[in-house]
Amino acid sequence: MAPTRWGFVATGRICNDFKVALDTLPRDEHQVVAVASRSLETAQKFAKTHNIPKAYGSYAELAEQEDIDVVYIGAVHLQHAPVTTMMLEAGKPVLCEKPMSVNSREARQMIGLAKEKNLFFMEAIKSRFFPSYKKVHEIVDSGVVGEVKLITACFGKNLPTGVYKQERSVAGGGLLLLGIYTIQFATMVFGAEEPEDITVSGHLTDGGVDETVTIVLKYSGNRMATLISGASANLANEAYVYGTKGSLKIPFFWCPTEVIAPDGTHEFPLPPPEKPLNFENSTGMRFEAMEVRRCLQEGLKESPLMTHAMSLQIAGILDQTRKVVGVVYDQDKE
């Protein structure tokens, strides 16, 4: 069976890690055949580092290349919607890095275009594809922890001072960078159910973006999720699922390699990287790549593990959260 041929948009830290993750998979299944940057020199440097045959100095040139099965978009947040639109218009299936858009309006437009073009499109929330998440589902469904009543998740780091930490003009702040992982974890455990109520409190930076945010999602049946994210403090960065009979602990829940359950610790080690990584456990991005290949082979237009509806639900919660905290991006005014 022919390999899945990837085209990369952008050359930043997350793109580096995804390429390193792909290198842990069989080459006859995954090959990166082209990379594009806004600078030809930057694209050529990335291509040389990662042994990629073709490099382009514009995203439009990559969109025109015919021998690409799927495009991975790892550009900055503001570029996700316009570049995804460009690639879908060119007939390319797309895996777009999280957050897939700055707001729900953009997300609906992107999904609508993918459906119109009958193309595969998925938001790259890597967490959803880790084997640890499958184990969480299995344990919860088994009834070992009883009825789930409370979920807690926190993700915060003292990020370096810079535009993504401080500035509204580039859709900065902790929510889109880190908070999205806490939201997706809660919605993963509680399924497609919409929260009955969302309570939010937070602080803004001088640049008008969120610094620290607490979200409480209230669900039916007296169930809740308490989620904390921040860009100025190093938090515990773990999640818990509390039930009427027991609980689960998931360290590094956005890229977990273990689940601590009532019956012991379940471990899911990752293959070691051949090149340096920028983020924790990034070789685990291999699992979302495997899912993309499976979906393409089976003719699916969305993944059942990360559906369009799931992405829209997460985007909607992010929108409501930002509104309460007072984070308004230029794209929200369109």
Salt bridges, closest charged atoms under 4 A:
ASP23 OD1 - LYS19 NZ 2.65
ASP69 OD1 - ARG5 NH2 3.01
GLU89 OE1 - LYS117 NZ 3.34
GLU138 OE1 - LYS135 NZ 3.25
GLU147 OE2 - LYS149 NZ 3.69
GLU193 OE1 - ARG223 NH2 2.48
GLU238 OE1 - LYS249 NZ 3.75
ASP263 OD1 - HIS266 NE2 2.93
GLU280 OE2 - LYS157 NZ 2.54
GLU291 OE2 - ARG294 NH2 2.84
GLU298 OE1 - ARG294 NH1 3.03
GLU302 OE1 - HIS308 ND1 3.64
ASP319 OD1 - ARG322 NH2 3.34
ASP330 OD1 - ARG168 NH1 2.90
ASP332 OD2 - ARG322 NH1 2.75
GLU334 OE1 - ARG105 NH2 3.20
